[in-house]
Amino acid sequence: MDGVEERVRRARWDTGYGVTVAVESVPLAHVVRGLARRHVRTGLRTALVVFGAMAALPRSNWLLLTARLRTALAQALFWAVLGPVAVGLFAPGVRGRVLGALSATGAFAGFTYIVKFLGDVSGFSPSAIGVLLVVFGVACPAGVAVTGAVLDRFPQGGR
């Protein structure tokens, strides 16, 4: 029983971290949009090191929670800032497809959580989960192809 309780406790920590990253990325990017990117990147690296170290050496659950949430905020901003930097390394005519590929890669990374959610929360059978993952796996590259082509053709939202 202890093993199950420990896994549930860890899943809650991981879920809180993931939700924080997902929810805070866009608002944080909006807040820092006027700052020099190099200063933002330096601050992010510093925050990730400091709060990562804080989380590695917790003295209490509250300190661990504080460190994890602050690390999640730094990671949320990290992806919002570094995504455009990575896409900017490519020629303007293919940046939409590159952005789509990065997004699809992130979606594929979430498979671990999706499988657990589909089985335990949504109640799908293992065979149905397999079919859903195949559909998702085919839909991601198709979405990248369509959306990337549109973004490459209209890179500034139609302006």
C-alpha positions as CSV (number, residue, x, y, z in Angstrom):
1,M,0.0,0.0,0.0
2,D,2.9,2.4,0.8
3,G,4.1,2.1,-2.8
4,V,0.7,3.1,-4.2
5,E,0.4,6.0,-1.8
6,E,3.9,7.2,-2.7
7,R,3.1,7.1,-6.4
8,V,-0.1,9.0,-5.9
9,R,1.8,11.7,-3.9
10,R,4.5,12.0,-6.6
11,A,1.9,12.2,-9.3
12,R,0.3,15.1,-7.5
13,W,3.6,16.9,-7.3
14,D,4.3,16.2,-11.0
15,T,0.8,17.2,-12.1
16,G,1.0,20.5,-10.1
17,Y,4.3,21.2,-11.8
18,G,3.0,20.5,-15.3
19,V,-0.2,22.5,-14.8
20,T,1.9,25.5,-13.6
21,V,4.1,25.3,-16.7
22,A,1.1,25.0,-19.0
23,V,-0.9,27.8,-17.4
24,E,1.8,30.3,-16.8
25,S,3.8,30.2,-20.1
26,V,1.8,32.7,-22.0
27,P,1.2,35.2,-19.2
28,L,4.9,35.2,-18.2
29,A,6.0,35.7,-21.8
30,H,3.6,38.6,-22.0
31,V,5.0,40.2,-18.8
32,V,8.6,40.0,-20.0
33,R,8.0,40.8,-23.6
34,G,9.6,44.3,-23.3
35,L,12.8,43.1,-21.6
36,A,16.0,42.2,-23.4
37,R,16.0,38.5,-24.2
38,R,19.6,38.0,-23.0
39,H,18.7,39.3,-19.6
40,V,15.6,37.1,-19.4
41,R,17.6,34.1,-20.5
42,T,20.3,34.8,-17.8
43,G,17.6,35.2,-15.2
44,L,16.0,32.0,-16.2
45,R,19.2,30.0,-16.0
46,T,19.9,31.5,-12.6
47,A,16.4,30.7,-11.4
48,L,16.5,27.1,-12.7
49,V,19.9,26.5,-10.9
50,V,18.9,28.1,-7.6
51,F,15.4,26.6,-7.3
52,G,16.6,23.3,-8.6
53,A,19.2,23.2,-5.9
54,M,16.5,24.3,-3.4
55,A,14.3,21.4,-4.5
56,A,17.1,18.9,-4.2
57,L,17.8,19.8,-0.6
58,P,14.4,20.3,1.0
59,R,14.2,20.9,4.7
60,S,10.4,20.7,4.6
61,N,7.6,20.0,2.3
62,W,6.7,23.7,2.1
63,L,10.3,24.5,1.0
64,L,10.1,21.7,-1.6
65,L,6.7,23.0,-2.8
66,T,8.0,26.6,-3.1
67,A,11.1,25.4,-4.9
68,R,9.1,23.2,-7.3
69,L,6.6,25.9,-8.1
70,R,9.3,28.5,-8.7
71,T,11.2,26.0,-10.9
72,A,7.9,25.4,-12.8
73,L,7.5,29.1,-13.4
74,A,11.0,29.4,-14.7
75,Q,10.5,26.4,-17.0
76,A,7.2,28.0,-18.2
77,L,9.0,31.1,-19.2
78,F,12.0,29.2,-20.5
79,W,9.9,27.5,-23.2
80,A,8.1,30.7,-24.1
81,V,11.5,32.5,-24.6
82,L,13.6,29.7,-26.1
83,G,11.0,28.5,-28.6
84,P,11.2,31.6,-30.8
85,V,15.0,31.5,-30.4
86,A,15.1,27.9,-31.7
87,V,12.7,28.7,-34.6
88,G,14.7,31.8,-35.5
89,L,17.7,29.6,-36.4
90,F,15.8,28.5,-39.5
91,A,15.0,30.3,-42.7
92,P,11.8,32.3,-42.6
93,G,10.1,30.1,-45.2
94,V,10.2,27.0,-42.9
95,R,9.7,28.5,-39.5
96,G,6.0,27.6,-39.3
97,R,6.9,23.9,-39.9
98,V,9.7,24.1,-37.4
99,L,7.4,25.6,-34.8
100,G,4.8,22.9,-35.5
101,A,7.5,20.2,-35.2
102,L,8.6,21.6,-31.8
103,S,4.9,21.6,-30.7
104,A,4.3,18.1,-31.8
105,T,7.5,16.9,-30.1
106,G,6.2,18.4,-26.9
107,A,2.9,16.7,-27.4
108,F,4.6,13.3,-28.0
109,A,6.5,13.8,-24.7
110,G,3.2,13.9,-23.0
111,F,2.3,10.4,-24.0
112,T,3.3,9.1,-20.6
113,Y,0.7,11.2,-18.9
114,I,-1.9,10.7,-21.6
115,V,-1.8,6.9,-21.2
116,K,-2.3,7.1,-17.5
117,F,-5.1,9.6,-17.8
118,L,-7.0,7.7,-20.6
119,G,-6.8,4.5,-18.6
120,D,-7.3,5.5,-15.0
121,V,-9.4,8.7,-15.3
122,S,-11.3,8.2,-18.6
123,G,-11.7,4.4,-18.3
124,F,-10.5,3.4,-21.7
125,S,-9.4,-0.2,-22.2
126,P,-5.7,-0.8,-23.0
127,S,-6.7,-1.8,-26.6
128,A,-8.7,1.5,-27.0
129,I,-5.8,3.5,-25.7
130,G,-3.6,2.0,-28.3
131,V,-6.0,3.0,-31.1
132,L,-6.3,6.5,-29.6
133,L,-2.5,6.9,-29.5
134,V,-2.2,5.8,-33.1
135,V,-4.8,8.4,-34.1
136,F,-3.0,11.0,-32.1
137,G,0.4,10.0,-33.6
138,V,-1.0,10.4,-37.1
139,A,-2.8,13.6,-36.3
140,C,0.3,15.4,-35.0
141,P,2.4,15.2,-38.2
142,A,-0.8,16.0,-40.2
143,G,-1.4,19.0,-38.1
144,V,2.2,20.1,-38.4
145,A,2.0,19.8,-42.2
146,V,-1.2,21.9,-42.5
147,T,-0.6,24.4,-39.7
148,G,3.1,24.8,-40.6
149,A,2.3,25.5,-44.3
150,V,-0.3,28.2,-43.3
151,L,2.2,29.8,-40.8
152,D,4.9,29.8,-43.5
153,R,2.6,31.4,-46.0
154,F,1.2,34.0,-43.5
155,P,4.0,34.4,-40.9
156,Q,2.5,37.5,-39.3
157,G,-1.1,36.4,-38.9
158,G,-2.2,37.7,-42.2
159,R,-0.8,41.2,-41.7
